[in-house]
Amino acid sequence: MDKSLHFNTQLVHAGDNPDSQYGALSTPLYQTSTFAFDNCDQGGRRFAGEEEGYIYTRLANPTVTQLEERMAVLENMEAAAATSTGMAAVSGVLLAMLSCGDHLIASNAVYGCTFALLNEQFPRYGIEVTFVDMANHEEVQAAKKDNTKAIFLETPVNPNLAVYDLAFIGQFAKGFNLLSVVDNTFLTPYLQRPGDFGIDVVIHSATKYLNGHGDVVAGVICGSNEHIAQIKHTTLKDIGGTMSPFDAWLIIRGLKTLAVRMERHCENGEQVAQWLESHPSVKKVYYPGLASHSGHRFIGNQMKGAGGVIAFELEGDLTHAKAFADSLALFKVAVSLGDAESLIQHPASMTHSSYSPEARAQAGISDTLLRISVGLEHAEDLINDLDQAMVQTHN
């Protein structure tokens, strides 16, 4: 793929592998579990790595390969690996790169299942994790130990939308030969490319914006040829969290409209965030697109835009927060994000319920914090829906 092509063109054409047999314009769906060899010798050569070719879809599949090649181009990385879920991407990277006795530095606010993996599962395997405020560079530096091997973070953070300095993280990691891993789900490569700031591995829950239609559960890992080969040949191959061809086909289709969708998500998100910030029943709004947000300074350099996820705290208590969410009509009470439909969820009792009350407090996840994924509807309709819910629950 010609790297001089515009990103929007790469969304449509990167990784194209034309169907030589029939000339199909759309990516063919190779819905097969296994591939036949011409003979036993050919099968042996492929297993030995002496001949290129497909063996079994858990190892590789032509439809999945096209998605991987497209994502590598979009993230400006050498290679990519497609996984069955976003959590398969998180665990696939970290379990491939860390061993018993190693130490990981992680941001103190991450997706709830990522937190559970790091806080509950990793200690069982002798992997130590220190959670820090990634915005505090001195705290990050102080967390480094002799056995530290990697640093993991999300930016913006799920759910409180904190934004971290990728240039600092990349420089810090390289200075100590640490593997740096960034979850880029909230912004996608359309709005942010962590690899451009020295980050080694970029992961996505492809369930979200990459697919964009709420009908896939999947993940993607992007990195160097060396890192992706290690991940594919260890955790993905042996634990088996690889993507199905049909899911890859759906994500390829979704990527073609990513730029158009992200522009609308950003436009709607900014209008909704501004309305929320002006409402007297809203205590605080967390959205990097607002000038009041500490991460706003990164827009225009690290980030092209703020995305479509907003968190906000309401005046009142837990009862008020839940009643407000339940009173919405267009916003559906559901976890996930990045769909055409607008969604709302209560992190403390849903996506981040694996956090202890103390850990939630440290991560800035209060009982009245709500997270919305602003969809593709008309912004005025979404604001009207929020307004009627405010009237019902805060008057």
N, C-alpha and C positions, 0 to 999 in steps of 0.2 A: 504493500500500500504506500503510495506517494505521501510522505509526511507533510508535503506542502499543501495538501488538500485541507479545506476548512473542516473543522470538527463536525459540523452538521452533515457534510458529505461523507465523512468517515463513519458516522452513525449508520448510514444506509449501505455503505459499500465495503467497509473494512472486513477483511477475512473472507471476502467472496470467493467461492470455489464453484464456478459454473458447472451445472450438470451436463457432463460431456455426452451422456447417452441420449437424453431426451431434450436437452436445452431448456429445462424448467427455469423460469425467472425466480420464483420463490425458492428458498432453501429447501432441498428435499429432506423429508423426515425419515431417517433410517431407524425405524422402530423395530430393532432386532436385538436380541440378547447376545448372539454369537455370530461369528463370521467363518465361512467355509474356506479351507485351504485347498490349493491345487493338489497337494499331496502331503505326506507326513514330513518330508524333508523341509518343505516350505514352512509348515507349522513350527518345526523345531528351530528354524532360523529366526522366525519372528519372536519366539519365546526367548531365544538367546540374544536378541537385539542385533542380529546380523543383517536383518532385512526389515525395511519399513513396511507397515501394513497393520490392519486391524485384526484383533484376536477375539476380544470379548468386551462388551459395552462398559463393564465396570472399569476396564483399563483405558478404553478410548472408543470414541464413536464419531463418525464424520460430522453429524449435526452438532454434537457437543464441541468438536474441534473448531468449527466455524465460530461458535460463540466465544470460545476461549481466545481465538485469534483476534476477533473484533474487540474484546475487552482489553486485551494487551495493548492494542493500538490506542484505544480511547484513554487509557490510563498512562500512556507513554511509557509502558514497561516492555520488557522483552518477551514475557510469556504469561500465561494465565492457566488456572485450574478451576473447573466448574464443580460445584459441590451440591449435595442434596438439599441442604438448608443453609441459612446464614450461620447457625451454630456449628454446622459441620465445617464451615470455613474457618471460624474462630479456633475450634479445637484442632482442626487439621493442621493449621499453621503451628500452633503452640506445642502440640504433642510431637510434631515432627522435629521441632527445633530445641525443645527442652528435655532434660533428663533428670533423674533423681539427684538431688543435691544442688540443683540450679536455683537461681533466684530471678524473679520477674518483678519489674516495676510497672504498676498499672494505675490509671486514673481512678480516683475514688468514686466517681460516678460513671457507670457503664450500664449497658442493657442488663436487666435483671438476671437472665439466664447466663450471660457472660460472667456476672458477679458470682453466681452460684458455682459455675465451673471453677473459677479462680479461688474462691473462698472455701468451698466445700469439697470439691473433687481433687484439686491439685494437691492439697496436703496429704491425701491418701497415697499419692505417688511420690511424696518427698520433694515436691516442688514448692518453694517458698515464694509468697507474693506479698509485696508491700504496696498498699494503696496510698496515693499521694494526690495533692492538689496540683495538677499539671500547670496551672497558671502561676504557681509559686516556684520559680526556677531554682531558688536555693533549696527548697524542700525536695525537688527532683534530684538535685545533685547530691544532697545529703543521704538520699535513699540508696545510692550506689554502694554495692558491696563487692568483695573480691569474687564472689560466685555469681554476680549478676550477669545474665546472658541476654536479656531482652527487655524491651519497654513496649507497653501496649496502651493505646488510648483511642478514644473516639473524639472527633471534633467536627461539628458541634456535638455536644454530649447529649446522650439520651438519659433523662428527659429534660434537663434544665437548660439546655442550649448554650452551655459554657463553650467558649472558643479558645483553643490553645495554639500557641505559636509553633507551627510546624518547622520553620527554619531553625529555631532553637532546639527542638527535639531531634531533628535530623543531625545537627552539628554535635549535640551532646552524645547521641548514640554512636556516631562515627568516631568521636574522640576516644571512646572506651571500647570500640569494637563490639558494640551491642547491636542486636537485631532490632530494628524499629518496625512496629506493626501499627497501622492506623485503620480504623473502621471508617470508611467514607460513605456509609449508607445514606446519611441524611442529605448529602449534597450531590452525590454522583460525580463522575468525571466532567460533566458539563459545567459544574460550578466550582470544582476544586480537584486538583490533581496532586496528592501528597508526594508522589514520586519526584515531582519537580522541585521539591524542597528537601530532598535527600532521604526520604523515607524508603525503607527497603521493601516492605510488603504492604499492599493495600487490599483490604477485604471489603466485601459488600454482602448484605442480605439482598440478593437479587429479587427476593419476594416483593421488595418495596418499589422504588422508582424505576429501576432498570426494566422490570416487567410492566409495572404501572397499571395493571388491570385487576389485581386481587385474585388471580386464579392460578398462581404458582407459588410453591415454597422452594427456595433455592438459594445458593450462595456462589460467590466468585472470589478467587484469590489471584492477585496480580503481583508479579515480582520478576526477579532475574531468572534466566534460564536455569541457573544452578539451584536457586531456592525452589522453584516450581518443580523441577525434576525430583528433588529430595522429598517434597511433600507428596507428589504423585506416587512415587515408588515406595513410600512407607505408609503413612497414616491413611491416605485415600485408598490405596490398593489393598491394604491389609485390614483396615477397619471398615472400609467400604462406603463411606459417605459421599458417593459420587452422584452426579446429576443424571436424570433420565433424558433420553433424546427428545421426548415430547416437551418437557419443561424447557429444554434448551431452545427448541423451535419457537415456543411461545415468547421467550425472552428476546430472541433475535427479532421477532416481529415487533415487540414492544420498544426495543431500542431505536427503531426507525423513527419514532415520534418523540423520543426523549427530549430533544431540544424544544420542541413546540410545547410539550407538557410542562417542562420545568419553567419556561417563561411564564406560563399561566399560573403555576403554583406560586412562583415568586410574586407576581403581581397581586394575586388574591391574598397571599400571606401578608404582604406589606399593608394592604388596606385593612384587613381584619386586625392585625396587630396594632395599628394606629387607633382603630376604634376601641379596642380593649383598653389601651393605655389611657384613653380619655374618659373611660367610664368610672364613676365614683365607687362602684361596688367591686372594682378590681384593685387588689392591693399592689400587685407587681406583674409585669409582663416580661417574659424572657424570649427575646427574638433579636438576633444579630442585625436585622434590618432597621432596627430603631436606633436613633442616635444616642439614646439613654443606655444602650447595652454596651458592656465593656468590650465585647467582641466586634463592635461596629467598625473599629479601626482596621480590621483585617479585610473588609470588603474593598475590592479594587486592587488588591495585591494577592493575598493568599486565597481569597474567595471571590468569585465573580458575582455571587448573590447570596441571599440568606436562606433560600429554600422555602418550603411550605409547612414546616413544623413549628408550632408555637406552644410554649408553656406559659401558664399564668396562674397566679394565686388569687383566690377570691376572698373578700371580706367575709367573716363568719367562721364556721367550723366545718367539720367533716360532713355533717348532715346537709349543710347548705351546698357544699361542693357536689355531693352525689345527687341532690335534688335538682341542681342546675343541669347537670349532664342528662338526667332522666327527662328533663322538660324540653330538650331540643327535638326538632323534627327532622331537619335536613342532616344534621350531624348524627351519625349512628354511633351508639356506644359499642365500640369494638377496638381491640388492639390492632397493631400493625399501622402502616402509614404508606403514603405514596400512591394510593388508589385514586381513581377518578372521583370517587365519592369522598365527602368529608367525614372524618371520624373523630371521636373524642374518647378518652379513657382516663382513668384515675390511677396514676402510677403506684401510689402507696399500697393500694389493695389489689393491683393487677400486675402490670409488667415488672414492677420492682418489689413485689411482696416477699421475695427471697431475702431482702435486706432486713436486718434487725432494726428496731426503732432507732438505735444509736447510730447505725451505719447510714440509715436514711437521713438522719439529722446532719451527719457529717457531709453527705452528698448533696444536701440542700433540697431534699424531697419531703415537703411538708404534707400534712393531711389535706390541705385545701389546694394543693397543686394539681392542675389538670393539664393534659397534653392534647392538643388538637392537630390533626393532619388536615390542612386546608386543601380541598379538592379542586376540581375543575368547573364547579358550578359558577354562576354569576356572583361576584363578590357582594353585591347589594342584598341578594337573597340570603346569603350566609350571615351577613351582619344583622339583617332583620330577624333571623332565627335566634341568634345570640341575644338580641335585644328582648324578644318576647320571653325568653327563658329567664333573663335578668328580672324582668317585671314580675314574673310568677314567683320567683324565689327570694328576691331581695327587697321587696316593697312591703 
